[in-house]
Amino acid sequence: MITATSAREPVLKGEWIDPGTHLNVVGSNFLSKSEVDVETIKRASIIAVDSIEQSRIEAGDLMPAIERG
């Protein structure tokens, strides 16, 4: 499943995703954008980013989940 939007609010919820589903979430390139909800991030077994440092600056999908522990 792929998301590539300019959404500011999640368009994909973790409760909709079957276990084992591969996601490519590519549209959230600002902290104020988010394509997936925190539940999606919590359920992920692997999260891959180009750069950990850069993701802390612009990964709007990841930062809310990190801030909530």
PQR file of N, CA, C, O and H, with PARSE charges and radii, in Angstrom:
ATOM      1  N   MET A   1       0.847  -1.151   0.000 -0.4000 1.5000
ATOM      2  CA  MET A   1       0.000   0.000   0.000 -0.0000 2.0000
ATOM      3  C   MET A   1       0.904   1.228   0.000  0.5500 1.7000
ATOM      4  O   MET A   1       1.919   1.252   0.697 -0.5500 1.4000
ATOM      5  N   ILE A   2       0.545   2.241  -0.772 -0.4000 1.5000
ATOM      6  CA  ILE A   2       1.341   3.460  -0.884 -0.0000 2.0000
ATOM      7  C   ILE A   2       0.466   4.672  -0.609  0.5500 1.7000
ATOM      8  O   ILE A   2      -0.657   4.767  -1.106 -0.5500 1.4000
ATOM      9  H   ILE A   2      -0.279   2.221  -1.338  0.4000 1.0000
ATOM     10  N   THR A   3       0.991   5.602   0.188 -0.4000 1.5000
ATOM     11  CA  THR A   3       0.360   6.907   0.331 -0.0000 2.0000
ATOM     12  C   THR A   3       1.350   7.940  -0.185  0.5500 1.7000
ATOM     13  O   THR A   3       2.539   7.882   0.128 -0.5500 1.4000
ATOM     14  H   THR A   3       1.903   5.525   0.592  0.4000 1.0000
ATOM     15  N   ALA A   4       0.865   8.865  -0.960 -0.4000 1.5000
ATOM     16  CA  ALA A   4       1.690   9.961  -1.489 -0.0000 2.0000
ATOM     17  C   ALA A   4       0.763  11.153  -1.666  0.5500 1.7000
ATOM     18  O   ALA A   4       0.316  11.450  -2.774 -0.5500 1.4000
ATOM     19  H   ALA A   4      -0.101   8.912  -1.214  0.4000 1.0000
ATOM     20  N   THR A   5       0.482  11.830  -0.564 -0.4000 1.5000
ATOM     21  CA  THR A   5      -0.480  12.920  -0.577 -0.0000 2.0000
ATOM     22  C   THR A   5       0.142  14.179   0.024  0.5500 1.7000
ATOM     23  O   THR A   5       1.284  14.160   0.484 -0.5500 1.4000
ATOM     24  H   THR A   5       0.845  11.589   0.336  0.4000 1.0000
ATOM     25  N   SER A   6      -0.606  15.250   0.014 -0.4000 1.5000
ATOM     26  CA  SER A   6      -0.212  16.470   0.714 -0.0000 2.0000
ATOM     27  C   SER A   6      -1.098  16.657   1.956  0.5500 1.7000
ATOM     28  O   SER A   6      -1.277  17.778   2.432 -0.5500 1.4000
ATOM     29  H   SER A   6      -1.533  15.265  -0.360  0.4000 1.0000
ATOM     30  N   ALA A   7      -1.640  15.569   2.466 -0.4000 1.5000
ATOM     31  CA  ALA A   7      -2.573  15.607   3.598 -0.0000 2.0000
ATOM     32  C   ALA A   7      -1.931  16.176   4.855  0.5500 1.7000
ATOM     33  O   ALA A   7      -0.761  15.924   5.145 -0.5500 1.4000
ATOM     34  H   ALA A   7      -1.495  14.658   2.079  0.4000 1.0000
ATOM     35  N   ARG A   8      -2.711  16.938   5.587 -0.4000 1.5000
ATOM     36  CA  ARG A   8      -2.272  17.458   6.883 -0.0000 2.0000
ATOM     37  C   ARG A   8      -2.826  16.605   8.035  0.5500 1.7000
ATOM     38  O   ARG A   8      -2.346  16.688   9.166 -0.5500 1.4000
ATOM     39  H   ARG A   8      -3.662  17.142   5.352  0.4000 1.0000
ATOM     40  N   GLU A   9      -3.813  15.809   7.738 -0.4000 1.5000
ATOM     41  CA  GLU A   9      -4.414  14.883   8.698 -0.0000 2.0000
ATOM     42  C   GLU A   9      -4.324  13.472   8.114  0.5500 1.7000
ATOM     43  O   GLU A   9      -4.356  13.315   6.894 -0.5500 1.4000
ATOM     44  H   GLU A   9      -4.203  15.742   6.820  0.4000 1.0000
ATOM     45  N   PRO A  10      -4.210  12.443   8.960 -0.5600 1.5000
ATOM     46  CA  PRO A  10      -4.083  11.073   8.460  0.2800 2.0000
ATOM     47  C   PRO A  10      -5.212  10.663   7.513  0.5500 1.7000
ATOM     48  O   PRO A  10      -6.388  10.919   7.773 -0.5500 1.4000
ATOM     49  N   VAL A  11      -4.829  10.029   6.423 -0.4000 1.5000
ATOM     50  CA  VAL A  11      -5.789   9.463   5.473 -0.0000 2.0000
ATOM     51  C   VAL A  11      -5.809   7.941   5.567  0.5500 1.7000
ATOM     52  O   VAL A  11      -6.628   7.288   4.921 -0.5500 1.4000
ATOM     53  H   VAL A  11      -3.874   9.821   6.212  0.4000 1.0000
ATOM     54  N   LEU A  12      -4.916   7.379   6.364 -0.4000 1.5000
ATOM     55  CA  LEU A  12      -4.817   5.936   6.550 -0.0000 2.0000
ATOM     56  C   LEU A  12      -4.724   5.654   8.048  0.5500 1.7000
ATOM     57  O   LEU A  12      -3.868   6.201   8.743 -0.5500 1.4000
ATOM     58  H   LEU A  12      -4.251   7.910   6.889  0.4000 1.0000
ATOM     59  N   LYS A  13      -5.609   4.800   8.529 -0.4000 1.5000
ATOM     60  CA  LYS A  13      -5.646   4.473   9.952 -0.0000 2.0000
ATOM     61  C   LYS A  13      -5.136   3.056  10.192  0.5500 1.7000
ATOM     62  O   LYS A  13      -5.403   2.143   9.411 -0.5500 1.4000
ATOM     63  H   LYS A  13      -6.304   4.355   7.965  0.4000 1.0000
ATOM     64  N   GLY A  14      -4.402   2.894  11.282 -0.4000 1.5000
ATOM     65  CA  GLY A  14      -3.838   1.605  11.630 -0.0000 2.0000
ATOM     66  C   GLY A  14      -4.866   0.495  11.727  0.5500 1.7000
ATOM     67  O   GLY A  14      -4.573  -0.652  11.387 -0.5500 1.4000
ATOM     68  H   GLY A  14      -4.185   3.636  11.917  0.4000 1.0000
ATOM     69  N   GLU A  15      -6.061   0.817  12.184 -0.4000 1.5000
ATOM     70  CA  GLU A  15      -7.111  -0.200  12.344 -0.0000 2.0000
ATOM     71  C   GLU A  15      -7.570  -0.763  11.003  0.5500 1.7000
ATOM     72  O   GLU A  15      -8.188  -1.827  10.970 -0.5500 1.4000
ATOM     73  H   GLU A  15      -6.299   1.748  12.461  0.4000 1.0000
ATOM     74  N   TRP A  16      -7.287  -0.088   9.912 -0.4000 1.5000
ATOM     75  CA  TRP A  16      -7.692  -0.551   8.572 -0.0000 2.0000
ATOM     76  C   TRP A  16      -6.666  -1.504   7.951  0.5500 1.7000
ATOM     77  O   TRP A  16      -6.950  -2.139   6.936 -0.5500 1.4000
ATOM     78  H   TRP A  16      -6.785   0.776   9.939  0.4000 1.0000
ATOM     79  N   ILE A  17      -5.492  -1.608   8.545 -0.4000 1.5000
ATOM     80  CA  ILE A  17      -4.373  -2.320   7.917 -0.0000 2.0000
ATOM     81  C   ILE A  17      -4.250  -3.740   8.478  0.5500 1.7000
ATOM     82  O   ILE A  17      -4.204  -3.937   9.692 -0.5500 1.4000
ATOM     83  H   ILE A  17      -5.262  -1.093   9.371  0.4000 1.0000
ATOM     84  N   ASP A  18      -4.199  -4.710   7.586 -0.4000 1.5000
ATOM     85  CA  ASP A  18      -4.005  -6.098   8.006 -0.0000 2.0000
ATOM     86  C   ASP A  18      -2.562  -6.312   8.454  0.5500 1.7000
ATOM     87  O   ASP A  18      -1.651  -5.701   7.896 -0.5500 1.4000
ATOM     88  H   ASP A  18      -4.237  -4.550   6.600  0.4000 1.0000
ATOM     89  N   PRO A  19      -2.338  -7.170   9.454 -0.5600 1.5000
ATOM     90  CA  PRO A  19      -0.965  -7.497   9.864  0.2800 2.0000
ATOM     91  C   PRO A  19      -0.150  -7.988   8.669  0.5500 1.7000
ATOM     92  O   PRO A  19      -0.650  -8.733   7.825 -0.5500 1.4000
ATOM     93  N   GLY A  20       1.093  -7.566   8.613 -0.4000 1.5000
ATOM     94  CA  GLY A  20       1.991  -7.982   7.534 -0.0000 2.0000
ATOM     95  C   GLY A  20       1.928  -7.121   6.289  0.5500 1.7000
ATOM     96  O   GLY A  20       2.675  -7.359   5.341 -0.5500 1.4000
ATOM     97  H   GLY A  20       1.498  -6.962   9.298  0.4000 1.0000
ATOM     98  N   THR A  21       1.057  -6.130   6.268 -0.4000 1.5000
ATOM     99  CA  THR A  21       0.943  -5.252   5.104 -0.0000 2.0000
ATOM    100  C   THR A  21       2.168  -4.354   5.010  0.5500 1.7000
ATOM    101  O   THR A  21       2.596  -3.768   6.004 -0.5500 1.4000
ATOM    102  H   THR A  21       0.449  -5.936   7.039  0.4000 1.0000
ATOM    103  N   HIS A  22       2.731  -4.248   3.805 -0.4000 1.5000
ATOM    104  CA  HIS A  22       3.871  -3.353   3.556 -0.0000 2.0000
ATOM    105  C   HIS A  22       3.323  -1.987   3.176  0.5500 1.7000
ATOM    106  O   HIS A  22       2.456  -1.886   2.307 -0.5500 1.4000
ATOM    107  H   HIS A  22       2.383  -4.724   2.998  0.4000 1.0000
ATOM    108  N   LEU A  23       3.819  -0.936   3.817 -0.4000 1.5000
ATOM    109  CA  LEU A  23       3.403   0.429   3.507 -0.0000 2.0000
ATOM    110  C   LEU A  23       4.585   1.245   3.007  0.5500 1.7000
ATOM    111  O   LEU A  23       5.692   1.125   3.531 -0.5500 1.4000
ATOM    112  H   LEU A  23       4.523  -1.018   4.523  0.4000 1.0000
ATOM    113  N   ASN A  24       4.354   2.067   2.001 -0.4000 1.5000
ATOM    114  CA  ASN A  24       5.286   3.110   1.586 -0.0000 2.0000
ATOM    115  C   ASN A  24       4.548   4.416   1.837  0.5500 1.7000
ATOM    116  O   ASN A  24       3.601   4.748   1.124 -0.5500 1.4000
ATOM    117  H   ASN A  24       3.454   2.163   1.575  0.4000 1.0000
ATOM    118  N   VAL A  25       4.975   5.145   2.838 -0.4000 1.5000
ATOM    119  CA  VAL A  25       4.326   6.395   3.222 -0.0000 2.0000
ATOM    120  C   VAL A  25       5.296   7.514   2.855  0.5500 1.7000
ATOM    121  O   VAL A  25       6.301   7.708   3.539 -0.5500 1.4000
ATOM    122  H   VAL A  25       5.744   4.876   3.417  0.4000 1.0000
ATOM    123  N   VAL A  26       5.011   8.243   1.796 -0.4000 1.5000
ATOM    124  CA  VAL A  26       6.027   9.145   1.240 -0.0000 2.0000
ATOM    125  C   VAL A  26       5.629  10.612   1.164  0.5500 1.7000
ATOM    126  O   VAL A  26       6.463  11.434   0.783 -0.5500 1.4000
ATOM    127  H   VAL A  26       4.195   8.085   1.241  0.4000 1.0000
ATOM    128  N   GLY A  27       4.414  10.979   1.503 -0.4000 1.5000
ATOM    129  CA  GLY A  27       3.984  12.350   1.281 -0.0000 2.0000
ATOM    130  C   GLY A  27       4.222  13.315   2.427  0.5500 1.7000
ATOM    131  O   GLY A  27       4.150  14.528   2.231 -0.5500 1.4000
ATOM    132  H   GLY A  27       3.737  10.312   1.812  0.4000 1.0000
ATOM    133  N   SER A  28       4.500  12.813   3.602 -0.4000 1.5000
ATOM    134  CA  SER A  28       4.640  13.668   4.774 -0.0000 2.0000
ATOM    135  C   SER A  28       6.064  14.199   4.881  0.5500 1.7000
ATOM    136  O   SER A  28       6.922  13.566   5.496 -0.5500 1.4000
ATOM    137  H   SER A  28       4.559  11.828   3.761  0.4000 1.0000
ATOM    138  N   ASN A  29       6.314  15.360   4.282 -0.4000 1.5000
ATOM    139  CA  ASN A  29       7.674  15.909   4.290 -0.0000 2.0000
ATOM    140  C   ASN A  29       7.786  17.198   5.104  0.5500 1.7000
ATOM    141  O   ASN A  29       8.748  17.951   4.950 -0.5500 1.4000
ATOM    142  H   ASN A  29       5.617  15.874   3.782  0.4000 1.0000
ATOM    143  N   PHE A  30       6.807  17.449   5.967 -0.4000 1.5000
ATOM    144  CA  PHE A  30       6.841  18.566   6.907 -0.0000 2.0000
ATOM    145  C   PHE A  30       6.241  18.070   8.216  0.5500 1.7000
ATOM    146  O   PHE A  30       5.400  17.172   8.210 -0.5500 1.4000
ATOM    147  H   PHE A  30       6.026  16.838   6.092  0.4000 1.0000
ATOM    148  N   LEU A  31       6.662  18.644   9.330 -0.4000 1.5000
ATOM    149  CA  LEU A  31       6.119  18.205  10.614 -0.0000 2.0000
ATOM    150  C   LEU A  31       4.621  18.462  10.721  0.5500 1.7000
ATOM    151  O   LEU A  31       3.944  17.821  11.524 -0.5500 1.4000
ATOM    152  H   LEU A  31       7.345  19.374   9.334  0.4000 1.0000
ATOM    153  N   SER A  32       4.095  19.384   9.928 -0.4000 1.5000
ATOM    154  CA  SER A  32       2.662  19.696   9.988 -0.0000 2.0000
ATOM    155  C   SER A  32       1.819  18.796   9.093  0.5500 1.7000
ATOM    156  O   SER A  32       0.604  18.979   9.013 -0.5500 1.4000
ATOM    157  H   SER A  32       4.645  19.905   9.275  0.4000 1.0000
ATOM    158  N   LYS A  33       2.438  17.826   8.419 -0.4000 1.5000
ATOM    159  CA  LYS A  33       1.705  16.901   7.557 -0.0000 2.0000
ATOM    160  C   LYS A  33       1.733  15.500   8.157  0.5500 1.7000
ATOM    161  O   LYS A  33       2.681  15.124   8.846 -0.5500 1.4000
ATOM    162  H   LYS A  33       3.425  17.678   8.484  0.4000 1.0000
ATOM    163  N   SER A  34       0.684  14.740   7.885 -0.4000 1.5000
ATOM    164  CA  SER A  34       0.640  13.363   8.368 -0.0000 2.0000
ATOM    165  C   SER A  34      -0.333  12.562   7.508  0.5500 1.7000
ATOM    166  O   SER A  34      -1.492  12.947   7.355 -0.5500 1.4000
ATOM    167  H   SER A  34      -0.086  15.046   7.325  0.4000 1.0000
ATOM    168  N   GLU A  35       0.129  11.467   6.957 -0.4000 1.5000
ATOM    169  CA  GLU A  35      -0.720  10.599   6.134 -0.0000 2.0000
ATOM    170  C   GLU A  35      -1.267   9.407   6.912  0.5500 1.7000
ATOM    171  O   GLU A  35      -2.323   8.873   6.575 -0.5500 1.4000
ATOM    172  H   GLU A  35       1.071  11.154   7.082  0.4000 1.0000
ATOM    173  N   VAL A  36      -0.551   8.995   7.946 -0.4000 1.5000
ATOM    174  CA  VAL A  36      -0.972   7.837   8.745 -0.0000 2.0000
ATOM    175  C   VAL A  36      -1.096   8.254  10.201  0.5500 1.7000
ATOM    176  O   VAL A  36      -0.449   9.205  10.640 -0.5500 1.4000
ATOM    177  H   VAL A  36       0.307   9.429   8.220  0.4000 1.0000
ATOM    178  N   ASP A  37      -1.926   7.543  10.944 -0.4000 1.5000
ATOM    179  CA  ASP A  37      -2.125   7.876  12.351 -0.0000 2.0000
ATOM    180  C   ASP A  37      -1.075   7.201  13.235  0.5500 1.7000
ATOM    181  O   ASP A  37      -0.289   6.373  12.775 -0.5500 1.4000
ATOM    182  H   ASP A  37      -2.451   6.770  10.588  0.4000 1.0000
ATOM    183  N   VAL A  38      -1.084   7.576  14.506 -0.4000 1.5000
ATOM    184  CA  VAL A  38      -0.126   7.028  15.469 -0.0000 2.0000
ATOM    185  C   VAL A  38      -0.271   5.512  15.584  0.5500 1.7000
ATOM    186  O   VAL A  38       0.731   4.813  15.736 -0.5500 1.4000
ATOM    187  H   VAL A  38      -1.722   8.249  14.879  0.4000 1.0000
ATOM    188  N   GLU A  39      -1.483   4.997  15.514 -0.4000 1.5000
ATOM    189  CA  GLU A  39      -1.707   3.543  15.584 -0.0000 2.0000
ATOM    190  C   GLU A  39      -0.952   2.813  14.477  0.5500 1.7000
ATOM    191  O   GLU A  39      -0.409   1.733  14.710 -0.5500 1.4000
ATOM    192  H   GLU A  39      -2.297   5.565  15.390  0.4000 1.0000
ATOM    193  N   THR A  40      -0.912   3.380  13.299 -0.4000 1.5000
ATOM    194  CA  THR A  40      -0.171   2.768  12.189 -0.0000 2.0000
ATOM    195  C   THR A  40       1.306   2.651  12.550  0.5500 1.7000
ATOM    196  O   THR A  40       1.925   1.612  12.319 -0.5500 1.4000
ATOM    197  H   THR A  40      -1.353   4.257  13.110  0.4000 1.0000
ATOM    198  N   ILE A  41       1.862   3.700  13.105 -0.4000 1.5000
ATOM    199  CA  ILE A  41       3.284   3.694  13.483 -0.0000 2.0000
ATOM    200  C   ILE A  41       3.518   2.696  14.620  0.5500 1.7000
ATOM    201  O   ILE A  41       4.506   1.962  14.600 -0.5500 1.4000
ATOM    202  H   ILE A  41       1.360   4.544  13.292  0.4000 1.0000
ATOM    203  N   LYS A  42       2.630   2.663  15.600 -0.4000 1.5000
ATOM    204  CA  LYS A  42       2.769   1.730  16.716 -0.0000 2.0000
ATOM    205  C   LYS A  42       2.770   0.279  16.252  0.5500 1.7000
ATOM    206  O   LYS A  42       3.477  -0.550  16.825 -0.5500 1.4000
ATOM    207  H   LYS A  42       1.827   3.260  15.616  0.4000 1.0000
ATOM    208  N   ARG A  43       1.999  -0.035  15.237 -0.4000 1.5000
ATOM    209  CA  ARG A  43       1.870  -1.412  14.762 -0.0000 2.0000
ATOM    210  C   ARG A  43       3.002  -1.838  13.834  0.5500 1.7000
ATOM    211  O   ARG A  43       3.137  -3.023  13.530 -0.5500 1.4000
ATOM    212  H   ARG A  43       1.425   0.638  14.772  0.4000 1.0000
ATOM    213  N   ALA A  44       3.804  -0.901  13.388 -0.4000 1.5000
ATOM    214  CA  ALA A  44       4.879  -1.223  12.441 -0.0000 2.0000
ATOM    215  C   ALA A  44       5.976  -2.048  13.111  0.5500 1.7000
ATOM    216  O   ALA A  44       6.400  -1.737  14.224 -0.5500 1.4000
ATOM    217  H   ALA A  44       3.694   0.062  13.635  0.4000 1.0000
ATOM    218  N   SER A  45       6.429  -3.088  12.439 -0.4000 1.5000
ATOM    219  CA  SER A  45       7.548  -3.872  12.967 -0.0000 2.0000
ATOM    220  C   SER A  45       8.883  -3.324  12.474  0.5500 1.7000
ATOM    221  O   SER A  45       9.913  -3.532  13.114 -0.5500 1.4000
ATOM    222  H   SER A  45       6.085  -3.341  11.534  0.4000 1.0000
ATOM    223  N   ILE A  46       8.869  -2.631  11.351 -0.4000 1.5000
ATOM    224  CA  ILE A  46      10.068  -1.995  10.801 -0.0000 2.0000
ATOM    225  C   ILE A  46       9.676  -0.624  10.272  0.5500 1.7000
ATOM    226  O   ILE A  46       8.670  -0.477   9.577 -0.5500 1.4000
ATOM    227  H   ILE A  46       8.032  -2.462  10.831  0.4000 1.0000
ATOM    228  N   ILE A  47      10.483   0.378  10.607 -0.4000 1.5000
ATOM    229  CA  ILE A  47      10.314   1.717  10.038 -0.0000 2.0000
ATOM    230  C   ILE A  47      11.649   2.093   9.423  0.5500 1.7000
ATOM    231  O   ILE A  47      12.672   2.107  10.109 -0.5500 1.4000
ATOM    232  H   ILE A  47      11.300   0.259  11.171  0.4000 1.0000
ATOM    233  N   ALA A  48      11.643   2.396   8.140 -0.4000 1.5000
ATOM    234  CA  ALA A  48      12.876   2.747   7.431 -0.0000 2.0000
ATOM    235  C   ALA A  48      12.781   4.186   6.931  0.5500 1.7000
ATOM    236  O   ALA A  48      11.771   4.588   6.353 -0.5500 1.4000
ATOM    237  H   ALA A  48      10.812   2.385   7.583  0.4000 1.0000
ATOM    238  N   VAL A  49      13.836   4.949   7.157 -0.4000 1.5000
ATOM    239  CA  VAL A  49      13.907   6.334   6.692 -0.0000 2.0000
ATOM    240  C   VAL A  49      15.239   6.537   5.972  0.5500 1.7000
ATOM    241  O   VAL A  49      16.194   5.790   6.190 -0.5500 1.4000
ATOM    242  H   VAL A  49      14.657   4.623   7.626  0.4000 1.0000
ATOM    243  N   ASP A  50      15.291   7.545   5.121 -0.4000 1.5000
ATOM    244  CA  ASP A  50      16.546   7.859   4.431 -0.0000 2.0000
ATOM    245  C   ASP A  50      17.610   8.344   5.414  0.5500 1.7000
ATOM    246  O   ASP A  50      18.782   7.982   5.307 -0.5500 1.4000
ATOM    247  H   ASP A  50      14.516   8.152   4.944  0.4000 1.0000
ATOM    248  N   SER A  51      17.188   9.164   6.366 -0.4000 1.5000
ATOM    249  CA  SER A  51      18.106   9.761   7.332 -0.0000 2.0000
ATOM    250  C   SER A  51      17.365   9.971   8.649  0.5500 1.7000
ATOM    251  O   SER A  51      16.315  10.614   8.675 -0.5500 1.4000
ATOM    252  H   SER A  51      16.236   9.458   6.453  0.4000 1.0000
ATOM    253  N   ILE A  52      17.899   9.439   9.730 -0.4000 1.5000
ATOM    254  CA  ILE A  52      17.278   9.613  11.040 -0.0000 2.0000
ATOM    255  C   ILE A  52      17.259  11.093  11.405  0.5500 1.7000
ATOM    256  O   ILE A  52      16.245  11.598  11.886 -0.5500 1.4000
ATOM    257  H   ILE A  52      18.752   8.917   9.709  0.4000 1.0000
ATOM    258  N   GLU A  53      18.364  11.789  11.182 -0.4000 1.5000
ATOM    259  CA  GLU A  53      18.445  13.206  11.511 -0.0000 2.0000
ATOM    260  C   GLU A  53      17.413  14.015  10.722  0.5500 1.7000
ATOM    261  O   GLU A  53      16.730  14.869  11.289 -0.5500 1.4000
ATOM    262  H   GLU A  53      19.188  11.379  10.791  0.4000 1.0000
ATOM    263  N   GLN A  54      17.298  13.753   9.436 -0.4000 1.5000
ATOM    264  CA  GLN A  54      16.349  14.481   8.598 -0.0000 2.0000
ATOM    265  C   GLN A  54      14.913  14.144   8.976  0.5500 1.7000
ATOM    266  O   GLN A  54      14.040  15.011   8.923 -0.5500 1.4000
ATOM    267  H   GLN A  54      17.852  13.060   8.975  0.4000 1.0000
ATOM    268  N   SER A  55      14.662  12.911   9.352 -0.4000 1.5000
ATOM    269  CA  SER A  55      13.295  12.535   9.727 -0.0000 2.0000
ATOM    270  C   SER A  55      12.836  13.275  10.979  0.5500 1.7000
ATOM    271  O   SER A  55      11.641  13.520  11.146 -0.5500 1.4000
ATOM    272  H   SER A  55      15.371  12.207   9.395  0.4000 1.0000
ATOM    273  N   ARG A  56      13.757  13.628  11.849 -0.4000 1.5000
ATOM    274  CA  ARG A  56      13.403  14.402  13.045 -0.0000 2.0000
ATOM    275  C   ARG A  56      12.982  15.828  12.691  0.5500 1.7000
ATOM    276  O   ARG A  56      12.313  16.498  13.478 -0.5500 1.4000
ATOM    277  H   ARG A  56      14.728  13.429  11.713  0.4000 1.0000
ATOM    278  N   ILE A  57      13.373  16.280  11.521 -0.4000 1.5000
ATOM    279  CA  ILE A  57      13.040  17.626  11.062 -0.0000 2.0000
ATOM    280  C   ILE A  57      11.739  17.637  10.266  0.5500 1.7000
ATOM    281  O   ILE A  57      10.969  18.594  10.348 -0.5500 1.4000
ATOM    282  H   ILE A  57      13.916  15.736  10.881  0.4000 1.0000
ATOM    283  N   GLU A  58      11.490  16.573   9.494 -0.4000 1.5000
ATOM    284  CA  GLU A  58      10.381  16.645   8.551 -0.0000 2.0000
ATOM    285  C   GLU A  58       9.421  15.467   8.523  0.5500 1.7000
ATOM    286  O   GLU A  58       8.526  15.454   7.679 -0.5500 1.4000
ATOM    287  H   GLU A  58      12.115  15.796   9.427  0.4000 1.0000
ATOM    288  N   ALA A  59       9.554  14.498   9.381 -0.4000 1.5000
ATOM    289  CA  ALA A  59       8.684  13.320   9.325 -0.0000 2.0000
ATOM    290  C   ALA A  59       7.442  13.514  10.192  0.5500 1.7000
ATOM    291  O   ALA A  59       7.393  13.058  11.334 -0.5500 1.4000
ATOM    292  H   ALA A  59      10.282  14.508  10.067  0.4000 1.0000
ATOM    293  N   GLY A  60       6.449  14.191   9.639 -0.4000 1.5000
ATOM    294  CA  GLY A  60       5.215  14.466  10.356 -0.0000 2.0000
ATOM    295  C   GLY A  60       4.446  13.225  10.751  0.5500 1.7000
ATOM    296  O   GLY A  60       3.628  13.271  11.669 -0.5500 1.4000
ATOM    297  H   GLY A  60       6.489  14.562   8.711  0.4000 1.0000
ATOM    298  N   ASP A  61       4.696  12.109  10.069 -0.4000 1.5000
ATOM    299  CA  ASP A  61       4.047  10.851  10.443 -0.0000 2.0000
ATOM    300  C   ASP A  61       4.694  10.233  11.675  0.5500 1.7000
ATOM    301  O   ASP A  61       4.015   9.582  12.469 -0.5500 1.4000
ATOM    302  H   ASP A  61       5.361  12.072   9.323  0.4000 1.0000
ATOM    303  N   LEU A  62       5.981  10.426  11.840 -0.4000 1.5000
ATOM    304  CA  LEU A  62       6.698   9.765  12.921 -0.0000 2.0000
ATOM    305  C   LEU A  62       6.739  10.553  14.231  0.5500 1.7000
ATOM    306  O   LEU A  62       6.617   9.964  15.305 -0.5500 1.4000
ATOM    307  H   LEU A  62       6.532  10.955  11.195  0.4000 1.0000
ATOM    308  N   MET A  63       6.905  11.847  14.159 -0.4000 1.5000
ATOM    309  CA  MET A  63       7.120  12.634  15.365 -0.0000 2.0000
ATOM    310  C   MET A  63       5.978  12.548  16.383  0.5500 1.7000
ATOM    311  O   MET A  63       6.269  12.435  17.574 -0.5500 1.4000
ATOM    312  H   MET A  63       7.004  12.325  13.286  0.4000 1.0000
ATOM    313  N   PRO A  64       4.712  12.593  15.996 -0.5600 1.5000
ATOM    314  CA  PRO A  64       3.647  12.446  17.005  0.2800 2.0000
ATOM    315  C   PRO A  64       3.740  11.104  17.746  0.5500 1.7000
ATOM    316  O   PRO A  64       3.499  11.047  18.952 -0.5500 1.4000
ATOM    317  N   ALA A  65       4.083  10.048  17.044 -0.4000 1.5000
ATOM    318  CA  ALA A  65       4.218   8.735  17.679 -0.0000 2.0000
ATOM    319  C   ALA A  65       5.411   8.720  18.638  0.5500 1.7000
ATOM    320  O   ALA A  65       5.321   8.166  19.734 -0.5500 1.4000
ATOM    321  H   ALA A  65       4.279  10.094  16.064  0.4000 1.0000
ATOM    322  N   ILE A  66       6.509   9.317  18.233 -0.4000 1.5000
ATOM    323  CA  ILE A  66       7.695   9.393  19.094 -0.0000 2.0000
ATOM    324  C   ILE A  66       7.384  10.214  20.339  0.5500 1.7000
ATOM    325  O   ILE A  66       7.763   9.830  21.446 -0.5500 1.4000
ATOM    326  H   ILE A  66       6.582   9.767  17.343  0.4000 1.0000
ATOM    327  N   GLU A  67       6.697  11.340  20.166 -0.4000 1.5000
ATOM    328  CA  GLU A  67       6.361  12.206  21.302 -0.0000 2.0000
ATOM    329  C   GLU A  67       5.430  11.504  22.295  0.5500 1.7000
ATOM    330  O   GLU A  67       5.451  11.813  23.487 -0.5500 1.4000
ATOM    331  H   GLU A  67       6.389  11.652  19.267  0.4000 1.0000
ATOM    332  N   ARG A  68       4.620  10.570  21.816 -0.4000 1.5000
ATOM    333  CA  ARG A  68       3.705   9.836  22.701 -0.0000 2.0000
ATOM    334  C   ARG A  68       4.319   8.567  23.260  0.5500 1.7000
ATOM    335  O   ARG A  68       3.667   7.810  23.980 -0.5500 1.4000
ATOM    336  H   ARG A  68       4.602  10.319  20.848  0.4000 1.0000
ATOM    337  N   GLY A  69       5.587   8.340  22.919 -0.4000 1.5000
ATOM    338  CA  GLY A  69       6.310   7.206  23.460 -0.0000 2.0000
ATOM    339  C   GLY A  69       6.111   5.939  22.693  0.5500 1.7000
ATOM    340  O   GLY A  69       6.672   4.904  23.052 -0.5500 1.4000
ATOM    341  H   GLY A  69       6.116   8.955  22.334  0.4000 1.0000
TER
END
